[in-house]
């Protein structure tokens, strides 16, 4: 809970409001909020009108996600970096959670599942890839804690296995069990697995925040030190050999007669001085005072107001999906896997990329990978449990193609981060893989086996 830097005095209320208004140029899109609301409430429900409403609601959520990230950063400033990453990941997933709950209430089970899978893919490939690429523009290689990253990869693999098992159950025993009974069995398996995943997430929080919190800090010993690009000096000359250097040393007269050689400072001494200078710079950075842009009260008020606006706008967004996809030009699968996660992950995206350029890659991983862990171990089982409570037959039986893509993406990310270092090429590879998946999902129609096996879902 201790902040990494000393904090200055919080500004006044008016200064805080001014900081919110001018926080980003994306605030210009806030005008889309009343427009989307008016379009949804005033226009009749047709495919064209729903498409227009979806576009304006889509644009309206982007600045709201940015304001959510801005308020989260203000809270994170007052706590340590580990808890800051957890806050960014948690509040960054608020948009996805709200959209998933609204879609669940409206029995849009396919939208719920595809949007959650898409959020994981977006965080692991697009957000993490842009972090590596953005950091790679300033640093030749950036380092992060290997132990914590490998542990996070293991948690992701476990959660993906829990999602793959119901699909394996269906394809293995589906021919031997009648559909109504199979639907009930898979639903029961999903409820049990969801409870276990929530328990694992609780243990993960205790591990991260209490028992092994030093594992997630920048001072962890297994973190590779970031290296900058070597600047080539055209004026630099080839260093002479040791013997030549010795013979070329200047001669200084000695008081009692004779001469002595004045030996220049050797390379090892220069390295020692450089290390001391770097250490002095790090100490100077730690002593810097970080001034918050808002008071704690205004930050909490902003979080509440933005959350309410996101909830209402997301409701109109979800209700307009059917009209958007009715024309057949765009599928629900593409909307859920690609479009909705881009809006929901806007907050994590901005935060993670910004701090990666500042050589805080541990925080970037805490936001990008930590957000994926939260979706896989908390949001998905929470939504399944919530559906169990309110009588919606949502299971962990996801689209088989989505499940396979998610599993392969986790494996790829695990290989990329296993050496504890990153560069711009690794980031480019992850982003290109995400673009390939976006092209595939544009043509993929989507198969909701969970809805087929469900006995019915009504609003």
Helices and strands as residue ranges (DSSP letters): E 6-7, H 13-21, G 25-30, H 31-42, H 47-76, H 81-92, H 94-105, H 109-121, I 122-127, H 128-136, E 139-143, H 146-173, H 179-206, I 207-211, G 213-216, E 227-228, H 242-247, E 250-253, E 259-262, H 267-286, E 289-290, H 296-319, H 321-326, H 332-334, I 335-339, H 340-344, H 346-357, H 361-374, I 375-379, H 380-390, H 400-417, E 421-422, H 424-443, H 449-453
